Amino acid sequence: MSAPQGWYDAGTPGRQRWWDGVQWTEHERAAPPTTLSMGWYQVPGTTDVRWWDGVMWTPYRVRKGKPRPDPLAVEPPLMGLVLGIVFLVLAMLQLTAAVISQSPGNFALPVILMSVAVIWILGAAHTRAVRRLPGPQSAPIVDASVQPLPGEVDGPGAGWYPVTGQASRWWTGSRWTWYVGTKFGPRPGHAGPRGYLTSMIVGWCVAGLAVIGVAVAVAGSIMQQNFVTGFLIAFGIIFAVLFGALGAFVLLLTRSRRDAMLLPTTPPPLR
């Protein structure tokens, strides 16, 4: 008996052709999306292998045999946009102070802050573009570099266990894996140690910028007092407080996420 009319696999991944009940027609369409389990898949039309969280592509891919985040990975993209705007405002404030002081050396910091703002904004745009890539159209790719995957069990008590207030980590029953459960979904955490070290360095560097604010305030206080020196003193104090608080926030946040970025040294409590 002939198959009933309908859309069937056209022999091309992601495409379907219409069968009229007797013969194939010339009509084709894109195959409707299917729900795929999380895993590593090849991005259609590229050689990239990325992490699919079951809903969307993420900015994590296998590069040179190792799972790594993209250089401009920012999740969620909105956070990158907000931070980009914040650093842009700081750059404009510092640029205003540099123009008022008319000191060539004061223009270096606005350039640095502007560069940071551009990086955050580009990261947000990149991650948003990754999310819009066509969905997986092939079987998942599994090799030793990405195992054990979430869901793999090799002992009793396997499951997701909280390691911070907002993150959990997969325990196979005998060891921790690099996969972390977040509010965005399961994410590969193989680059956690490098991210932890980088975040600590950035935190200390940002906190160190507060010293510049202190220096500006001190310089303004020992100069002949006028409108310009008054502005420098106020700006220096605000700058020192702002960057001191921001650096402390980054350091404390990174420290609180230690077990989400580094493998815990002890097994989870028994359930």
C-alpha positions in Angstrom: 0.0 0.0 0.0 1.2 3.5 -0.8 2.0 5.8 2.1 -0.6 8.5 2.8 0.1 12.0 1.5 2.2 14.2 3.8 5.6 15.7 4.5 8.5 13.2 4.6 12.2 13.3 5.0 13.7 14.6 1.7 17.0 12.9 2.1 18.6 16.2 3.0 19.2 17.1 6.7 16.6 19.6 7.9 14.5 19.4 4.7 11.1 17.7 4.0 9.4 16.9 0.6 5.7 16.6 -0.1 4.4 13.1 -1.0 1.0 13.4 -2.7 0.1 9.8 -1.9 1.3 8.5 -5.3 4.6 10.3 -6.1 7.0 12.9 -4.8 6.3 16.5 -5.8 8.6 19.5 -6.2 7.5 21.1 -3.0 10.0 21.2 -0.1 10.1 22.9 3.2 12.4 23.2 6.3 11.8 20.4 8.7 9.9 21.5 11.8 12.1 21.9 14.9 12.4 18.9 17.2 13.3 18.8 20.8 16.8 17.5 21.3 18.5 16.5 24.5 21.3 18.6 25.8 24.7 17.7 24.4 27.5 18.6 22.0 26.3 18.9 18.4 27.8 20.2 15.2 26.4 23.6 14.2 24.7 23.2 10.7 26.8 24.5 7.9 30.0 24.8 10.0 32.7 22.7 11.6 31.9 24.1 15.1 30.9 21.7 17.8 28.8 23.6 20.4 26.9 22.8 23.6 23.2 22.6 23.0 21.3 23.0 26.3 18.1 21.4 25.0 16.6 24.8 24.0 19.3 26.9 22.4 23.0 27.1 21.4 25.4 28.4 24.1 28.8 30.1 23.7 30.7 27.0 24.6 32.4 24.8 22.0 35.0 22.2 21.6 38.2 23.8 20.4 41.5 21.9 19.8 40.0 18.9 21.5 39.0 20.8 24.7 35.6 22.3 25.7 36.1 26.0 26.1 33.8 29.1 26.1 34.1 31.6 23.3 36.4 34.5 24.0 33.4 36.8 24.0 31.0 34.5 26.0 28.5 36.6 28.0 25.4 35.1 29.5 22.9 36.5 29.5 23.6 38.9 26.7 21.6 41.6 28.5 24.2 41.6 31.3 27.0 42.3 28.8 25.0 45.2 27.3 24.4 46.7 30.8 28.0 46.4 31.8 29.1 47.9 28.5 26.9 50.9 29.2 28.2 51.3 32.7 31.9 51.3 31.6 31.0 53.6 28.8 29.5 56.1 31.3 32.6 55.8 33.4 34.8 56.4 30.4 32.9 59.6 29.6 33.2 60.8 33.1 36.9 60.1 33.2 37.3 61.8 29.8 35.6 64.9 31.1 38.0 65.0 34.1 41.0 64.6 31.7 39.8 67.5 29.5 39.3 69.7 32.5 42.7 68.9 33.9 44.3 69.2 30.4 46.9 66.5 31.4 47.8 64.1 28.6 48.5 61.3 31.1 44.9 61.4 32.3 43.6 60.3 28.9 44.9 56.7 29.2 42.2 55.6 31.7 39.3 56.8 29.5 40.7 54.8 26.6 41.0 51.7 28.8 37.4 52.0 30.1 36.1 52.6 26.6 37.9 49.4 25.4 36.3 47.4 28.3 32.9 48.8 27.3 33.3 47.8 23.7 34.4 44.3 24.8 31.2 43.8 26.9 29.0 45.1 24.2 30.6 42.9 21.5 30.3 39.9 23.8 26.6 40.5 24.2 26.1 40.8 20.5 28.2 37.6 19.8 26.2 35.5 22.3 22.9 36.8 20.9 24.1 35.8 17.4 25.1 32.3 18.7 21.6 31.8 20.1 20.1 32.5 16.7 22.1 29.8 14.8 20.0 27.0 13.2 19.3 24.1 15.6 21.2 20.8 15.6 20.4 18.5 12.7 22.7 15.6 13.4 23.5 13.1 16.2 25.3 14.4 19.3 29.1 14.1 19.4 30.6 12.4 22.4 34.3 11.9 23.0 36.6 11.5 26.0 37.2 15.3 26.3 33.6 16.0 27.2 32.8 13.1 29.5 31.3 12.3 31.9 28.2 14.1 30.7 25.3 15.2 32.9 23.1 12.1 33.4 26.0 9.6 33.3 26.0 7.4 36.4 28.7 5.1 37.7 27.7 4.8 41.3 24.9 5.3 43.8 23.8 8.8 44.8 24.3 10.3 41.3 22.6 13.6 40.6 22.7 17.4 40.8 24.0 18.8 44.1 24.0 22.5 45.0 27.5 23.9 45.4 26.6 27.6 45.7 23.4 29.4 46.3 22.6 29.6 42.6 24.5 26.7 41.0 24.7 22.9 41.2 27.1 20.4 39.9 26.7 16.9 38.5 27.9 14.1 40.7 28.2 10.7 38.9 28.2 8.7 42.1 31.9 8.6 42.4 33.3 11.9 41.1 32.3 15.5 40.3 32.0 16.5 36.7 32.7 19.9 35.1 29.1 20.4 34.2 27.3 23.1 36.2 23.6 23.6 36.5 22.6 27.3 36.4 19.4 29.3 36.0 20.2 29.4 32.3 20.5 25.6 32.1 23.3 23.0 32.3 26.6 24.6 31.2 30.1 23.1 30.6 32.5 24.3 33.3 35.7 23.0 31.9 37.3 26.5 31.8 36.3 27.2 35.4 39.8 27.2 36.9 41.1 29.7 34.2 37.9 31.8 34.7 38.4 31.8 38.5 42.0 33.0 38.2 41.1 35.6 35.6 38.2 36.9 37.7 40.5 37.3 40.8 43.1 39.2 38.8 40.4 41.5 37.3 38.9 42.1 40.7 42.3 43.1 42.2 43.0 45.3 39.1 39.7 47.1 39.4 40.2 47.6 43.1 43.6 48.9 42.3 42.1 51.6 40.1 40.7 53.1 43.3 44.3 54.1 44.1 44.1 56.4 41.1 41.1 58.1 42.5 42.8 58.6 45.8 45.9 60.1 44.0 43.6 62.5 42.1 41.9 63.6 45.2 45.2 64.1 47.1 46.7 66.0 44.1 43.7 68.3 44.0 43.9 69.0 47.8 47.5 70.1 47.7 47.1 72.4 44.6 45.9 75.9 44.8 42.2 75.7 45.5 39.8 76.7 42.7 36.9 75.3 40.8 39.1 72.8 38.9 40.8 71.4 42.0 37.5 71.2 43.8 36.2 69.2 40.9 39.3 66.9 41.0 38.9 66.3 44.7 35.2 65.3 44.3 35.9 63.3 41.2 38.8 61.5 42.9 36.7 60.5 45.9 33.8 59.3 43.9 36.2 57.4 41.5 38.0 55.7 44.5 34.8 54.7 46.2 33.2 53.4 43.0 36.1 51.3 41.8 37.0 50.2 45.3 33.4 48.9 45.8 33.3 47.4 42.3 36.6 45.5 42.9 35.5 44.2 46.2 32.2 43.1 44.7 34.1 41.1 41.9 36.5 39.5 44.4 33.7 38.5 46.8 31.5 37.2 44.1 34.3 35.1 42.6 35.1 33.7 46.0 31.5 32.8 46.6 31.4 30.9 43.3 34.6 29.0 44.0 32.9 25.5 44.0 31.0 26.4 40.8 34.2 27.3 39.0 36.6 24.7 40.6 35.9 21.1 41.3 34.9 20.6 45.0 37.4 18.7 47.0 34.8 16.7 49.0 31.9 14.5 47.9 28.3 15.8 48.4 26.4 14.9 51.5 24.4 11.6 51.2 20.7 12.1 50.4 
